[in-house]
Amino acid sequence: LDIEITDGSHRRIVIENKIHAGLQEEQLDRYHQYAPKAKLLYLTLKGDSPPGYKDRTVLPNLQLVSYRSDIVEWLER
């Protein structure tokens, strides 16, 4: 995983930053096993879905985030 954010209450956010790189086999599944209650942010240039994970029931904590809209908006705020 690229970034992990935690607090004193054991809440956790895991960020997978995918810029011009492929997803390894079962990579997101391993992150889910590592931190099953964590919010998993999949960060790409355009907010693309990870290959093979279009069904959100597989990873219900998965959230798609994009540099193009989300990150720019956060920075502007």
C-alpha positions as CSV (number, residue, x, y, z in Angstrom):
1,L,0.0,0.0,0.0
2,D,1.2,3.5,-0.7
3,I,-0.3,5.5,2.2
4,E,-1.9,4.4,5.5
5,I,-3.5,6.9,7.8
6,T,-4.6,5.8,11.3
7,D,-5.9,7.5,14.5
8,G,-6.0,6.7,18.1
9,S,-9.3,4.9,17.7
10,H,-7.8,2.3,15.3
11,R,-9.7,3.8,12.4
12,R,-7.7,3.5,9.2
13,I,-7.6,4.7,5.6
14,V,-5.5,2.9,3.1
15,I,-4.6,4.6,-0.2
16,E,-3.4,2.8,-3.3
17,N,-1.9,5.4,-5.6
18,K,-2.0,4.1,-9.2
19,I,-0.4,6.5,-11.7
20,H,0.7,4.7,-14.9
21,A,1.1,1.4,-13.0
22,G,-0.7,-1.9,-13.2
23,L,-2.5,-3.6,-10.3
24,Q,-0.8,-6.7,-9.0
25,E,-2.9,-9.9,-8.8
26,E,-5.2,-9.8,-5.8
27,Q,-3.4,-6.6,-4.5
28,L,-6.6,-5.0,-3.2
29,D,-7.7,-8.3,-1.7
30,R,-4.5,-8.4,0.3
31,Y,-5.1,-4.9,1.5
32,H,-8.6,-5.8,2.6
33,Q,-7.2,-8.8,4.5
34,Y,-4.6,-6.6,6.2
35,A,-7.2,-4.0,7.3
36,P,-10.7,-5.3,6.7
37,K,-12.4,-2.3,8.3
38,A,-10.3,0.3,6.6
39,K,-11.6,2.7,4.0
40,L,-9.7,1.7,0.8
41,L,-9.1,4.6,-1.5
42,Y,-8.1,3.7,-5.1
43,L,-6.5,6.9,-6.4
44,T,-5.9,7.3,-10.1
45,L,-5.7,10.2,-12.5
46,K,-9.3,10.0,-13.6
47,G,-11.0,7.9,-10.9
48,D,-10.9,4.7,-12.9
49,S,-12.2,1.4,-11.4
50,P,-9.5,-1.2,-10.7
51,P,-9.5,-4.0,-13.1
52,G,-11.7,-6.9,-11.9
53,Y,-13.3,-4.8,-9.1
54,K,-16.3,-3.3,-10.8
55,D,-18.6,-5.2,-8.4
56,R,-18.5,-3.1,-5.1
57,T,-19.8,-6.1,-3.0
58,V,-16.4,-7.7,-3.4
59,L,-14.7,-4.8,-1.6
60,P,-17.4,-2.7,0.0
61,N,-15.0,-0.3,1.6
62,L,-13.4,0.6,-1.8
63,Q,-13.8,4.2,-2.9
64,L,-12.6,5.6,-6.2
65,V,-10.7,8.9,-6.0
66,S,-9.2,10.9,-8.8
67,Y,-6.5,13.5,-9.0
68,R,-8.5,15.3,-11.7
69,S,-11.5,16.1,-9.6
70,D,-11.2,14.9,-6.0
71,I,-7.7,16.0,-5.2
72,V,-7.9,19.3,-7.1
73,E,-11.2,20.0,-5.2
74,W,-9.7,19.2,-1.8
75,L,-6.7,21.4,-2.5
76,E,-8.9,24.3,-3.6
77,R,-10.9,24.1,-0.4
